[in-house]
Amino acid sequence: MAEIFEGVRVVELAQYVFVPAASALMADHGAEVIKIETPGTGDPYRTLKIGDGRETATANLAMEQNNRGKKSVALDLKNPEGREALLKLIESADVFITSLRPLALTGLKLDPEDVFARNPKIIYARGNGLGFKGEEFNKAGYDASAFWARGGFADLLTAPDADVPTRPRPALGDHTSAMSLLAGISSALFRRERTGKGMVVETSLLQNAAWVLSSDLVYSRNNSAYDPHAGFASGHTAPLMRAYKTSDGRFIQLMLLAPDKPWPELCAMIDQPDLAADPRFATNADRIKNGAELCDILDAAFRAKSWADWAPLFFAWNAPWELISNLEELGNDPQLQAAGTVFKMPLKSGEVVDVVAGPIGFDFECAPSKPVCSPALGEHSDEVLASIGISGDELARLRAANIVG
């Protein structure tokens, strides 16, 4: 059975996470992704040391998660012969994807018009921190700065009286934005099938933050009374859409958007059936109006039992609720296991690591059918460059001149 991106050649000139993650998802489903790297150093993410647990004895887990299934070609693009080799690859490609800053691409003569001159049907896909228009189009941008900080997350998820802002999770904005870039590339490939025309696809970390927070943005810009921090003060305005703590420190998240049926069922579960007819809580409007009182009642009820005691009742209840998971529980979630979301990938060292598939399934599968680990720097230079007509003798000369690595 053919993979969804089988036959699609992607040339990637990108670093770190955001843009490489988008092409990794294409590689998962059949695309040939050729990662262009600088000889001797490669993607800086190969050697980034933060001390946050991303390294094992033999693996850089961040590289494996975001560069699996790719081929690596090492080219010195500042040398005219290296740039020409890249352009020959672009002539053979369906997608050129890059995270380099716009002025760096201009310096390399790899702007859209340069690339379209060599391949007018190519999809030119690019991602950056703040977008490609406006005065700050060339400003450096990473997940924690462009998405989390400037994108509003740090403010919205930090209590107003906190001394320091809430810290982001690794690559949260990168992986969110990668999905947007993948959607754009897929749409452009579909359009090309209909029209034969290439096009530019672009997105930024900041734009994706605005989209993810679009509910808050729309409410705040159209309702002057909207307070996005109101939940920090009390959390009583929606007592049936709130998390409650059990006696053993777990949290159960209720999400009763349509509470008419589940409300009396909840009252029975907490051994207070008469609460359903209490005039203070008879309607949803009443429950909101008297939210502080209801929260106190529910809080006391939930704290009276451990999760082990609550679990049989909740698992038998047909209503929207969830236990707040930790990372171990998330990784072992039976629904994710059924979808194949967390899968095993063997490395060249013999180590086998767990990595995470993208959230889209094709013909019922979201993980690659044959997982392949990330490439060593320049591992596929000879193979790929030979495919565009560069002879063995020429490759030897270019390698001796450090143009090919």
Secondary structure, DSSP 8 states (H G I E B T S, - for coil): ---TTTT-EEEEE--SSHHHHHHHHHHHTT-EEEEEE-TTT--GGGT---SSS-B-SS-BHHHHHHHTT-EEEEB-TTSHHHHHHHHHHHHT-SEEEE-S-HHHHHHTT-SHHHHHHH-TT-EEEEEESS-SSSTTTT----IIIIIIITTSHHHHTS-TT-SS-----TTHHHHHHHHHHHHHHHHHHHHHHHH---EEEEEEHHHHHHHHTHHHHHHHHH-TT--TTHHHHT--S-TTSSEEE-TTS-EEEE--SS-TTHHHHHHHHTT-GGGGG-GGGSSHHHHHHTHHHHHHHHHHHHHTS-HHHHHHHHHT--SSEEE---HHHHHT-HHHHHHT-EEEEE-TTS-EEEEE--S--BTTB-S-SS------TTTTHHHHHHTTT--HHHHHHHHHTTSB-
